[in-house]
Amino acid sequence: MLTLRDSYMLIVGNIVGIGIFTTTGYISNFVNAASTMLLLWILGGLISFFGAVTYSELSTRFPKAGGDFHYLSKAFHPLMGFLFGWSALFVTYTGSIAVIAVGFGYYFLNFFPPQIQQLSWTIPEFQLELSLLKFIAIAIAFIFSYINVRGVKLGANWQKVFTIGSILTLIIYIIIGFISSKGNWLNFQSNGTINFSLNSISNMGEALIGIYFTYSGWTILAYVAGEIENPRRNIPIASFVGVTTVVLLYFFMNLTYIYALPVHEMSNAVDIGFQALRVLWDQGFSYFFAIIILIAIISTLNSTILSGSRIYYAMSHQGLFFKRYGLLHEKYETPANALWIQFFWASILIISGSFNQLLTYTVFVMVAFGLLSAAGLVFLRSKNASLDQPYLAWGYPVTTFIYMGFMLFILINTLLKQPFETISGIILVGIGLPFYFYFSRQQLRKNT
């Protein structure tokens, strides 16, 4: 059984990853004032805490199943669970792998001169241009897919090392950043104070896409809630203290970024961690720290590749996906086919979109299913009002409805402001509908 300390370490380790080193540049496209940016990071942490306690009740209601696939199937209909799994392959998990791999590429290319960074190749047969950045992203996704094909144990051992390294990286980065005398405290006064005009609120909604992605690891406790000691006590405590720890780390990381650069100069800087250190210290030192950041990015990439493939593997075993993706490798006993189809689609996404496009495309669908899962808890509570459950969501219904309200706001706002990316995600999820009926019919024939 997982203790309170285990649960705390699990949630902190699972949240901390690539996002804090890449998304601040995305967020600064929509936010001008430093105070607004810092407020949004705190707000994102609060939303994550409310989401964590909501998801954890769902998980303890279905302790043997775990995950949105089962929550949505039980609360609404197996079709909803299937579409979540389908979206994991074609949008959320592969999209996350693409975002992480492209982020890795940006940091990795800092070690090469500009003329090398700008290399690209044209593929006339497909009217595509493959940049060196995207080639590196595909290569790193391939390497860690192969590592996970070779064996779960190898992947898990890598993950332990990378998780500890990621947390230490943030702490050291913050300390080193503020030791420097080259920063400018006037950057915190740039572009005035928080503005709550309608346009500014809409821009904040777009900024929350990057923040939601960066905090998204809070869902981990929902998947292991059935294994936690005294869940009614330990889940809300671990969630609150864990998320608060990450909020503080992220808050001070962004203070460091702002100390180095005014918000408007961060725009589209995917490698914001490198750019900030280059201002605060010399070029050589920023290269050294970029290596550590690359290790932290690899941590997130590895865990996403490992966990995502298990969704399609499980779906195949339930007759809801093609049989070959439920087979294990003869030698390594890993879901190799599921890992390779995941890599294949992630590579297509890497080729087809920019970092910002991939982030929006991925997070929109993540938010949609997060909203549906939370609504599933409300529906289950309405069907069965019994409080005799291992864990009840702390602050329900207030916390759950606040979480749902923010998810709905992000969905509507993103659909209106970035329709191409959001509609692309909706179409790919919708394509899963005929496949669900096909697999369901196959199962029905098999059982009769």
N, C-alpha and C positions, 0 to 999 in steps of 0.2 A: 504493500500500500504506500501511496505517496504522502509524505508528511507536509506540513505547512511550508517548511523550508524548501522541500523538493518542488512544491507547486510554485513557490515564489521564483526560484531559479529558472523553472521551466518557462514561465511567462515572460520574464525579463530576457532570457536567452533567445526565445523565439521571436520576440518583437525586434530586437536590435539587429540590424542588418544593413542592406544596401541603401534603403530609402533616405536615411539621414545624410548620406554622402552624395546624393544625386537629385533629390526632389526640391530642394530649396530654390534652385535655379528655375524650376518649373513654376513654383509658387510665386516667385517674384515677378512673373509675367502679369499677375493679376492683383498684386498688392504693392502699393508704393511706400506706405509708412512702416517703419520698423516696429512701432507699437502694435499695428494691426497684425503683422506677421507673427509676433510673439504671442499675441492673444489667441490667434488661430491654432497655434501649436498646443496651447493649454486646453482650448476647446476640443481639439481632436483627441486629446488624452481623456477628457471627460466622456466624450461619446464612446470611446473604446471601453472604458470601465463599465458604462451602462450596457454596452453590447456584450461584454464578457459575462456579466452576472445573468443576463437574459439567456444567452446560449448555454450557460452551465446548467440551468434548470432543464432545458431541452435534453441535454446529454444525460443527466441523471434519470430522466424519465425513460430513456432508451440506452441504458449503460452498456449493453452488449453490442449495440450497433454503432452509435456515434456518428457525428457528421451531418451536414445539411442534407445529404442524399436520403438518409433515413428520417430525419425530422420532417422534411417536406412530404415524403411518401406517407408517413403516418398521420400527419396533420391534415393533409389535403387529398392527394391522390398519388399513386405510384408514378404517374406521368410527370409530376412536378419534381420528384426525386430524380427521375431519369434525365430531365432537362438540366438539372444541376450537374450531374455527372457528365453529360454531353458538353455543357458549357465549360467544364473543367478542362476537357481536351481541346476544344476549339477556341476558347476565349481566356478563361481566368488563369489556369495553371500554365498553359503554354504562353499566354500573354505575359504573365509574370516572369517566366523564364526568358522571354525575349527582352523585356525591360531590363532585367538584371544583367543579361549578357551584353546588351548594348552599353549599359552603364560601365561594365567592366572594360569594354572596348575604348571608351572615352578616357578612362584613367590610364589604361595600358599604352595608348598612343602618345601620352605625354613624354614618354621616354624616347621618342623619335623626333627628328626635325620636321618642320612644317611641310616640306616637299614630300616626305614619306607619308605623313598623316593624310594628305589629300589624294593619295593614289586611289584609282578606281578602274574598274574594267567594265566594258559594255558587252552585254550578251544580246546581240541583234535578233536572234531567233525568238526571244521572249520580250524584246524591247525593254530590257532591264539594265540598270547600272549597279554593279556591285562594288561598293567602296571597301577600302581596307578595313574600316571600322566594322562594317557588317561581316566581313570575312572573319575577323577576329572573334566577333560575337558568336558566329556559328561554330567556330573552332572550339571555343571554351565550353559551349553547350554540348558539343560532341564528346569532348574529353570527360566531362563529369557524367554524362549519360553512360559512357563506356565504363567508368569507375563503378557506377551503380549496377551495371550489368554483371560485372565481375564478382559482386557480392555485397549483400546488405551490410555485413560486418565492416567491410572496408569503408563503405559510405558513412556508417554510424560513427566509426572511430575518427574519421576526418571531421565529422560534425562536432564532436566534443571539443576538439582542439580549436576549431574555428569559432565556436560560440564564446569560449573564455577569451579568446583573442579579440573578438569584436567588442566586448564590454570594456576590456582594458584599453583598447584603442580609443574609445570615446573619452575615457577619463584622462588619458595622457594627452590627447589632442586638445582638450579644454585647458588643461594646466599649461601646456606649452604655448597655446595661443595667447593667453593673457599675460604670460611672462614677457612677451615681446613688447617693445616700446614703439613699434612701427604702426600700430593700429590707430584709429581715430575715433574718439568718443563722440565727436560731432555727427558721426554716421547715424547715431540713434535718434537724432533730431531731424533727419532728412524727411522731406515731404509731409511735415506736419503730424497731426494726431489721427486717431481713429475716426473714420467717416462712415456714418450709417445711412447714406443716401441709398436709393433703390439700386442704382448702378453698382455702388460699392458692395452692397450685400450680395448682388449677383456675382461679382468678381470674387468675393470671399467663397462663394459656393464652388467656383471653379478651382480656387486654391485648395479647398478641402479635399479634392481628388488626390492630390499629391500627398497630403497629410494622412488621409485614410489609408493609402497604400503603405505609407511608412509605418503606421501603427498596426497594420493588419494581422500581425502574429498573435494578437490577444486571443484569437479563437482556439489556441492550443488547449486551454483548460477544458473547453467544451468537449474535446475528443478523449480526454482521460478522466473526466469527472467521476466516472464510476469506480476509479481506482484510488480516489483521494480519501484519506482518513477524515472522519467527521466533516463531511462536505458542507453541511449547513453553516458551520463556523469557518472552515478553512478556505473555501472558495471565495467568498466576498473579501476576506482579509488578504489572501494572496493576490487577488485581482486588484484590489485597491492599492496595496503597498507596491506590487509589481508595476502596475501602470504608472503610479506616482513616481517611482524610481526612473522609469523610462522618460516620463514627461520632464523631469528635472534634467536628465542627461540631454534630451533633445533641446530643451529650453536653453541650456548653457552652450550647447553646440551652435545654436543659431545666434546666441549672443556673440560667440567667437567669430562667426561668419560676418555679422554686422560690424563688429569691431574692425574687421579687416577691409570690408567693402560696403559702400552704401547699397541699399536694396536695389536701386535701379541698375547698378552695374553687375548684379548677379543674374540678370535675365538670361535664360536659356543656358546657363553654365551647368551642364550635367555633371562636370567634374568640380563642383563647387569646393569640395574639401581640399583639392589640390590648389585651386586658384586662390583661396583664402590664405593658405600657408605660404604661397609664393609671395604674397604681400607682406605677411608678418615675419617671414624668415627669408633666407636666401634660397636660390634655385635648388642647390644641392640638397638642402634639408627637406624641401618639399618633395623631391624625388624619393628620398628615403621613406618619408611617411606615406607616400603614394603606394609603396610596396605593401605596407601594413594595411592600408585601405583596400587594396586589391584582395588581400587575404580575407578581410571582412565581407567583401562582396561575394567571394567564392563560397563562404559559409552559407549565405542565403540561397545562392544558386544550387548548391548541393542538396540542401534540405527540401527545396521546392521540387527538384527533379525526383528525389527519392519518394516524397509523399504523393505527388501528383500521379505517378504511374500506378500507385496502389488503388486509385479510384477506378480507373478503367479495368484493371485486373479484377476487382471485386464485382464490377458491373457484368463483366463477361461470365463470371462464375454464377451470377444470378440469371443468366440467359438474356441480359439486356444489352449485350454488345457482342461483337464478332468473337467466335470461340477461340480463335488463335491468340487473342490478346489476354486470355486467361491461362495460357500455358506457361510453365516455368522453364527456364533454360536447363537443358539436360545436365550440364556440368555444375553450374553455379547456383541453380535453384532460385533464380530471381526472375521477375516478370519482364524478361528481355524484350519481347515483342511490344509490350505496353510502353516500355522505355523508349524504344526506337520510333514508334509512331508519334509519341510525344515530342521527341527531338525533331522529327520530320516536319511536323506542323509548326513548331516553334521557329524553325529555320525559315519557313515561308513567311511567318509574321515578321521576323527580323528583316528580311529582304524588302517587305512591302511597306513598312512604316518607319517614321522617325520616333525618337524616344518619347516626345510629348504625345504623339498620336497613339502609340502603343499603350502609354500610361492611361490615357482617357478611355480607350477601347476596353482595356482590361478592368479598370476600376468601376466603370459604369455597370457592367454585368455583376461584378462582385457585390456592389451596393444593392442591386436589384434582388439578388438571392438572399442577402443579409436582411433586407426588409421583409421578404417573404417568410424567412425562418422565424423572425420575431413575431410576425403576424400569426404564424403557426402556433406559437406559445399562447397567444391571446385566444385563438380558436380552441386549443386543447383545454385551456382553463375554463372556457365557457361551456364545453361539453362535460367536463369533470371538475367541479369546484372543490373537490377534496384536497385538503392541505397535507394529507398523509403521503408526502413525497420525501425522498432522501435530502433534497435541496430545493428551496424555493427562492426565486429570483429576488435579490435584495431590493427593496424599494418599489416592488411591483404594486400597481401598474405604472407609477410615475416614471421610473427609470426606463421601462420598456417602451412607453409611448414617446418619451423624449428621444430615445434612440431611433425609433421608427420615424419620428417627425424629421429628424436631420437626414435620415436616409432618403426620405421622400423629397425633401428639399434639394438634395444633391442630384437625385435622378432627374427631376423636372428641369432644374436649372441647366444641367449638362446637356440634356436633350435639346433644349432651346438654343444654347450657346455653341455647342459643338455637334451638330446633327449628323455629320458624316460618320464620325467614329462611333457614336452611340447607335445609329441605325445599322451600321455594319455588324455590331455586336448582337443586336436584336435579331437580324436576319440569320446569322449563324446559329443562334440558339433555336430559332424557329425551324430551321432545316432539320432539327432533331425530331420534330413531330412525326413525320412518316416513318422514320426509323424506329420510334417507340412502338408504333402499331405493328410494324413488321416483326420486331423481336417478341412482342406480346403474343402475336399470332403463332409464331414458332414455338413459344413456350406452351401455349394452349394445345397445339397438335402433339407436342411431346408428352403432355400429361394425360392425353385421352387415348 
